[in-house]
Amino acid sequence: MAASLTTDFAMHVSTPVASPACANLNRLRRISPQAGHALEILGHAIEYLTDEFIHRGVEIYPRNAELEAVQLLMALNRQVYYECPVVPTVGERLRSMLRLRAA
């Protein structure tokens, strides 16, 4: 239920999106236990603030401090996630092995 509320909420708010210049955005990441814990805590905080915001029925307007707090937490969540190393694809691992054998 919270996910649908959060999704509705996000549709009415313009949040900054990662620039297309960031490579490997849709790739799997190797998340360390520390990063996983941080992502879990940030996710709970985002969900809690969003639920509270919606349950109180506050009108959405651009300079709302609670809305800015949610956006800040979402940006931190993305930052933690994108700092995790990208998992190489099967093709990349294969090419790497072939280069090692050729050398």
C-alpha positions in Angstrom: 0.0 0.0 0.0 2.8 2.4 0.8 4.4 1.9 -2.6 1.3 3.0 -4.4 1.0 6.1 -2.2 4.7 6.8 -2.7 4.3 6.4 -6.5 1.3 8.8 -6.6 3.3 11.2 -4.5 6.3 11.1 -6.8 4.1 11.7 -9.9 3.1 15.1 -8.6 6.6 16.2 -7.6 9.4 17.1 -10.0 12.5 15.5 -8.5 15.9 15.9 -10.0 16.8 12.9 -12.1 20.3 11.6 -12.6 21.9 13.0 -15.7 22.2 10.8 -18.8 26.0 11.5 -18.6 26.2 9.0 -15.7 27.2 5.8 -17.4 25.9 2.4 -16.3 22.7 3.7 -14.7 20.7 0.5 -15.4 23.4 -1.9 -14.4 23.4 -4.2 -11.4 25.6 -3.0 -8.5 27.6 -4.8 -6.0 26.2 -3.4 -2.7 28.4 -3.8 0.4 26.8 -4.5 3.7 27.4 -0.9 4.8 25.8 0.5 1.7 22.9 -1.9 2.0 22.3 -0.8 5.6 22.4 2.8 4.5 20.0 2.2 1.7 17.6 0.3 4.0 17.6 3.2 6.6 17.2 5.8 3.9 14.3 3.8 2.3 12.5 3.5 5.6 12.9 7.3 6.3 11.6 8.2 2.8 8.6 5.9 3.2 7.9 7.2 6.7 8.0 10.9 5.7 6.0 10.2 2.6 3.3 8.3 4.5 3.1 11.0 7.1 2.8 13.7 4.5 0.0 11.9 2.6 -1.9 10.8 5.7 -2.1 14.4 6.9 -3.4 15.4 3.5 -1.0 18.3 3.2 -1.3 20.2 -0.1 1.7 19.8 -2.3 3.5 23.0 -3.2 7.1 23.6 -4.3 8.7 25.1 -1.2 7.3 22.7 1.3 10.0 21.8 3.9 8.8 18.2 4.3 8.7 17.7 0.5 12.3 19.0 0.3 13.3 16.6 3.1 11.9 13.7 1.1 13.7 14.9 -2.1 17.0 15.2 -0.1 16.7 11.7 1.3 15.9 10.4 -2.2 19.0 12.1 -3.6 21.2 10.6 -0.9 19.7 7.2 -1.6 20.6 7.5 -5.3 24.1 8.8 -4.3 24.8 5.8 -2.0 23.5 3.4 -4.7 25.5 4.8 -7.6 28.7 4.8 -5.6 28.5 1.0 -5.4 30.6 -0.7 -8.1 28.9 -2.0 -11.2 28.8 -5.8 -11.6 30.5 -6.7 -14.9 28.3 -8.4 -17.5 29.0 -11.9 -18.7 30.3 -10.4 -22.0 32.6 -8.0 -20.2 34.0 -10.9 -18.1 34.4 -13.1 -21.2 36.3 -10.3 -23.1 38.5 -9.7 -20.1 39.4 -13.4 -19.9 40.1 -13.5 -23.6 42.4 -10.5 -23.4 44.3 -12.1 -20.5 44.9 -15.3 -22.6 45.9 -13.3 -25.7 48.6 -11.4 -23.7 
